[in-house]
């Protein structure tokens, strides 16, 4: 009896997969297509006869892909279906609900519906992964009778806020935090109308602020301190520029901490923390270098002067490198932009290192 039941379950599972063939037939969905993040495209078809919505997703990734409907415009309190294809090519697709990090006992508040008293309402699914592209297709009812799921109403003229997220390599069931917050888009599944949901991509703001701090302001302040000491205004200019760089950096750091949950768990985040610690300490070390400066000294003291100088170029070079890691990790790049930044950052990096080596060989007692 158990064997017959197992065969029946296997037959039903294979049948469910066979109903949703892959690769995705884009003609099947007509103009019902939405592209997000330049990495995720989804197609949809809301059938008012069967009251079932079918969603097909193509992701430039090898990890899990999440598609869901938000109740408030963000991830919190959203109804999401997360799918993946394992190393053996076996697809999985499950119904999740997302609360705040303290709303549920699940990691980061991302829970299977079944763990919260709900049901898994994916009624059919399939998935493939090939050459770094994952394709997922699934179906669910408009009204699943599960309070954790959003009811899709054909009479809702306002549409629904759809969110998509993905991970470049991690597959389920143990889910790792995706690098970027999902980009919300308002979609009317029945008319095909779409509109962007107004909001600010704070991780992009974080990256922009770090670029301003460590590619623009800090190297300029370094240049002034090293080469323009012949001008009376050099010290005030250097001091204020580095103070502004520190404040911009702290603002960017605060955004990163607020927008991510996996803190300091990879190279980009760890290096970023080191940079923030050094960047925050530098103005105080510089203050001491100015306070204890003696024009009659015979040599430059290791503390605070040489330490301030060494930490300065270390933080700048780490900052330049970490911007590259951030661009790659958060998939904010196009090849041309990344290459252009690498070339410019390489020039600044080589300059900093070359000048630092020169000063080690031939130190100059030229002021602060």
NORTA-V407073 format. One record per residue. N is the residue number from 1. PSI is psi in whole degrees, 0 to 359 (none if undefined). Layout:
n=(N:N)
psi=(PSI:PSI)
This chain:
n=(1:2:3:4:5:6:7:8:9:10:11:12:13:14:15:16:17:18:19:20:21:22:23:24:25:26:27:28:29:30:31:32:33:34:35:36:37:38:39:40:41:42:43:44:45:46:47:48:49:50:51:52:53:54:55:56:57:58:59:60:61:62:63:64:65:66:67:68:69:70:71:72:73:74:75:76:77:78:79:80:81:82:83:84:85:86:87:88:89:90:91:92:93:94:95:96:97:98:99:100:101:102:103:104:105:106:107:108:109:110:111:112:113:114:115:116:117:118:119:120:121:122:123:124:125:126:127:128:129:130:131:132:133:134:135:136:137:138:139:140:141:142:143:144:145:146:147:148:149:150:151:152:153:154:155:156:157:158:159:160:161:162:163:164:165:166:167:168:169:170:171:172:173:174:175:176:177:178:179:180:181:182:183:184:185:186:187:188:189:190:191:192:193:194:195:196:197:198:199:200:201:202:203:204:205:206:207:208:209:210:211:212:213:214:215:216:217:218:219:220:221:222:223:224:225:226:227:228:229:230:231:232:233:234:235:236:237:238:239:240:241:242:243:244:245:246:247:248:249:250:251:252:253:254:255:256:257:258:259:260:261:262:263:264:265:266:267:268:269:270:271:272:273:274:275:276:277:278:279:280:281:282:283:284:285:286:287:288:289:290:291:292:293:294:295:296:297:298:299:300:301:302:303:304:305:306:307:308:309:310:311:312:313:314:315:316:317:318:319:320:321:322:323:324:325:326:327:328:329:330:331:332:333:334:335:336:337:338:339:340:341:342:343:344:345:346:347:348:349:350:351:352:353:354:355:356:357:358:359:360:361:362:363:364:365:366:367:368)
psi=(316:321:319:320:319:317:322:317:318:318:317:321:315:321:320:321:320:333:339:81:151:155:168:129:97:332:337:334:358:231:6:79:136:132:131:143:10:15:338:129:133:147:153:156:112:111:110:353:312:351:45:137:135:132:131:128:136:124:133:72:169:0:203:156:130:136:131:177:126:142:344:8:351:197:322:135:38:157:115:144:121:131:158:169:123:181:339:6:13:122:153:148:125:156:123:159:143:123:189:167:338:2:324:164:349:155:124:16:13:108:145:139:323:336:349:21:5:198:158:109:23:115:345:146:166:164:149:158:128:131:42:11:126:131:129:141:135:166:149:159:155:312:108:354:20:122:342:346:146:132:126:112:120:338:0:100:345:345:189:146:111:136:146:139:162:164:140:333:333:132:165:181:349:104:134:153:132:151:330:147:145:144:116:141:134:126:131:109:347:332:343:1:139:153:148:146:121:135:171:129:95:332:328:323:318:310:321:318:319:325:315:318:312:346:329:296:309:312:325:318:322:315:316:315:330:328:343:30:352:347:141:332:358:318:315:320:314:314:312:324:317:329:317:318:319:315:318:318:315:320:316:321:317:320:316:316:320:328:354:158:332:83:132:42:12:176:317:315:322:314:321:318:318:316:318:319:312:314:328:325:331:315:325:321:320:323:318:322:321:319:320:10:132:112:345:6:152:337:161:123:150:315:130:351:302:324:318:318:313:313:330:307:332:314:322:313:321:321:317:318:319:333:319:314:322:318:318:312:317:8:47:15:154:153:318:319:315:316:316:316:318:320:311:316:324:321:313:318:313:321:313:314:315:317:324:317:320:317:329:323:320:81:152:125:76:25:216:none)
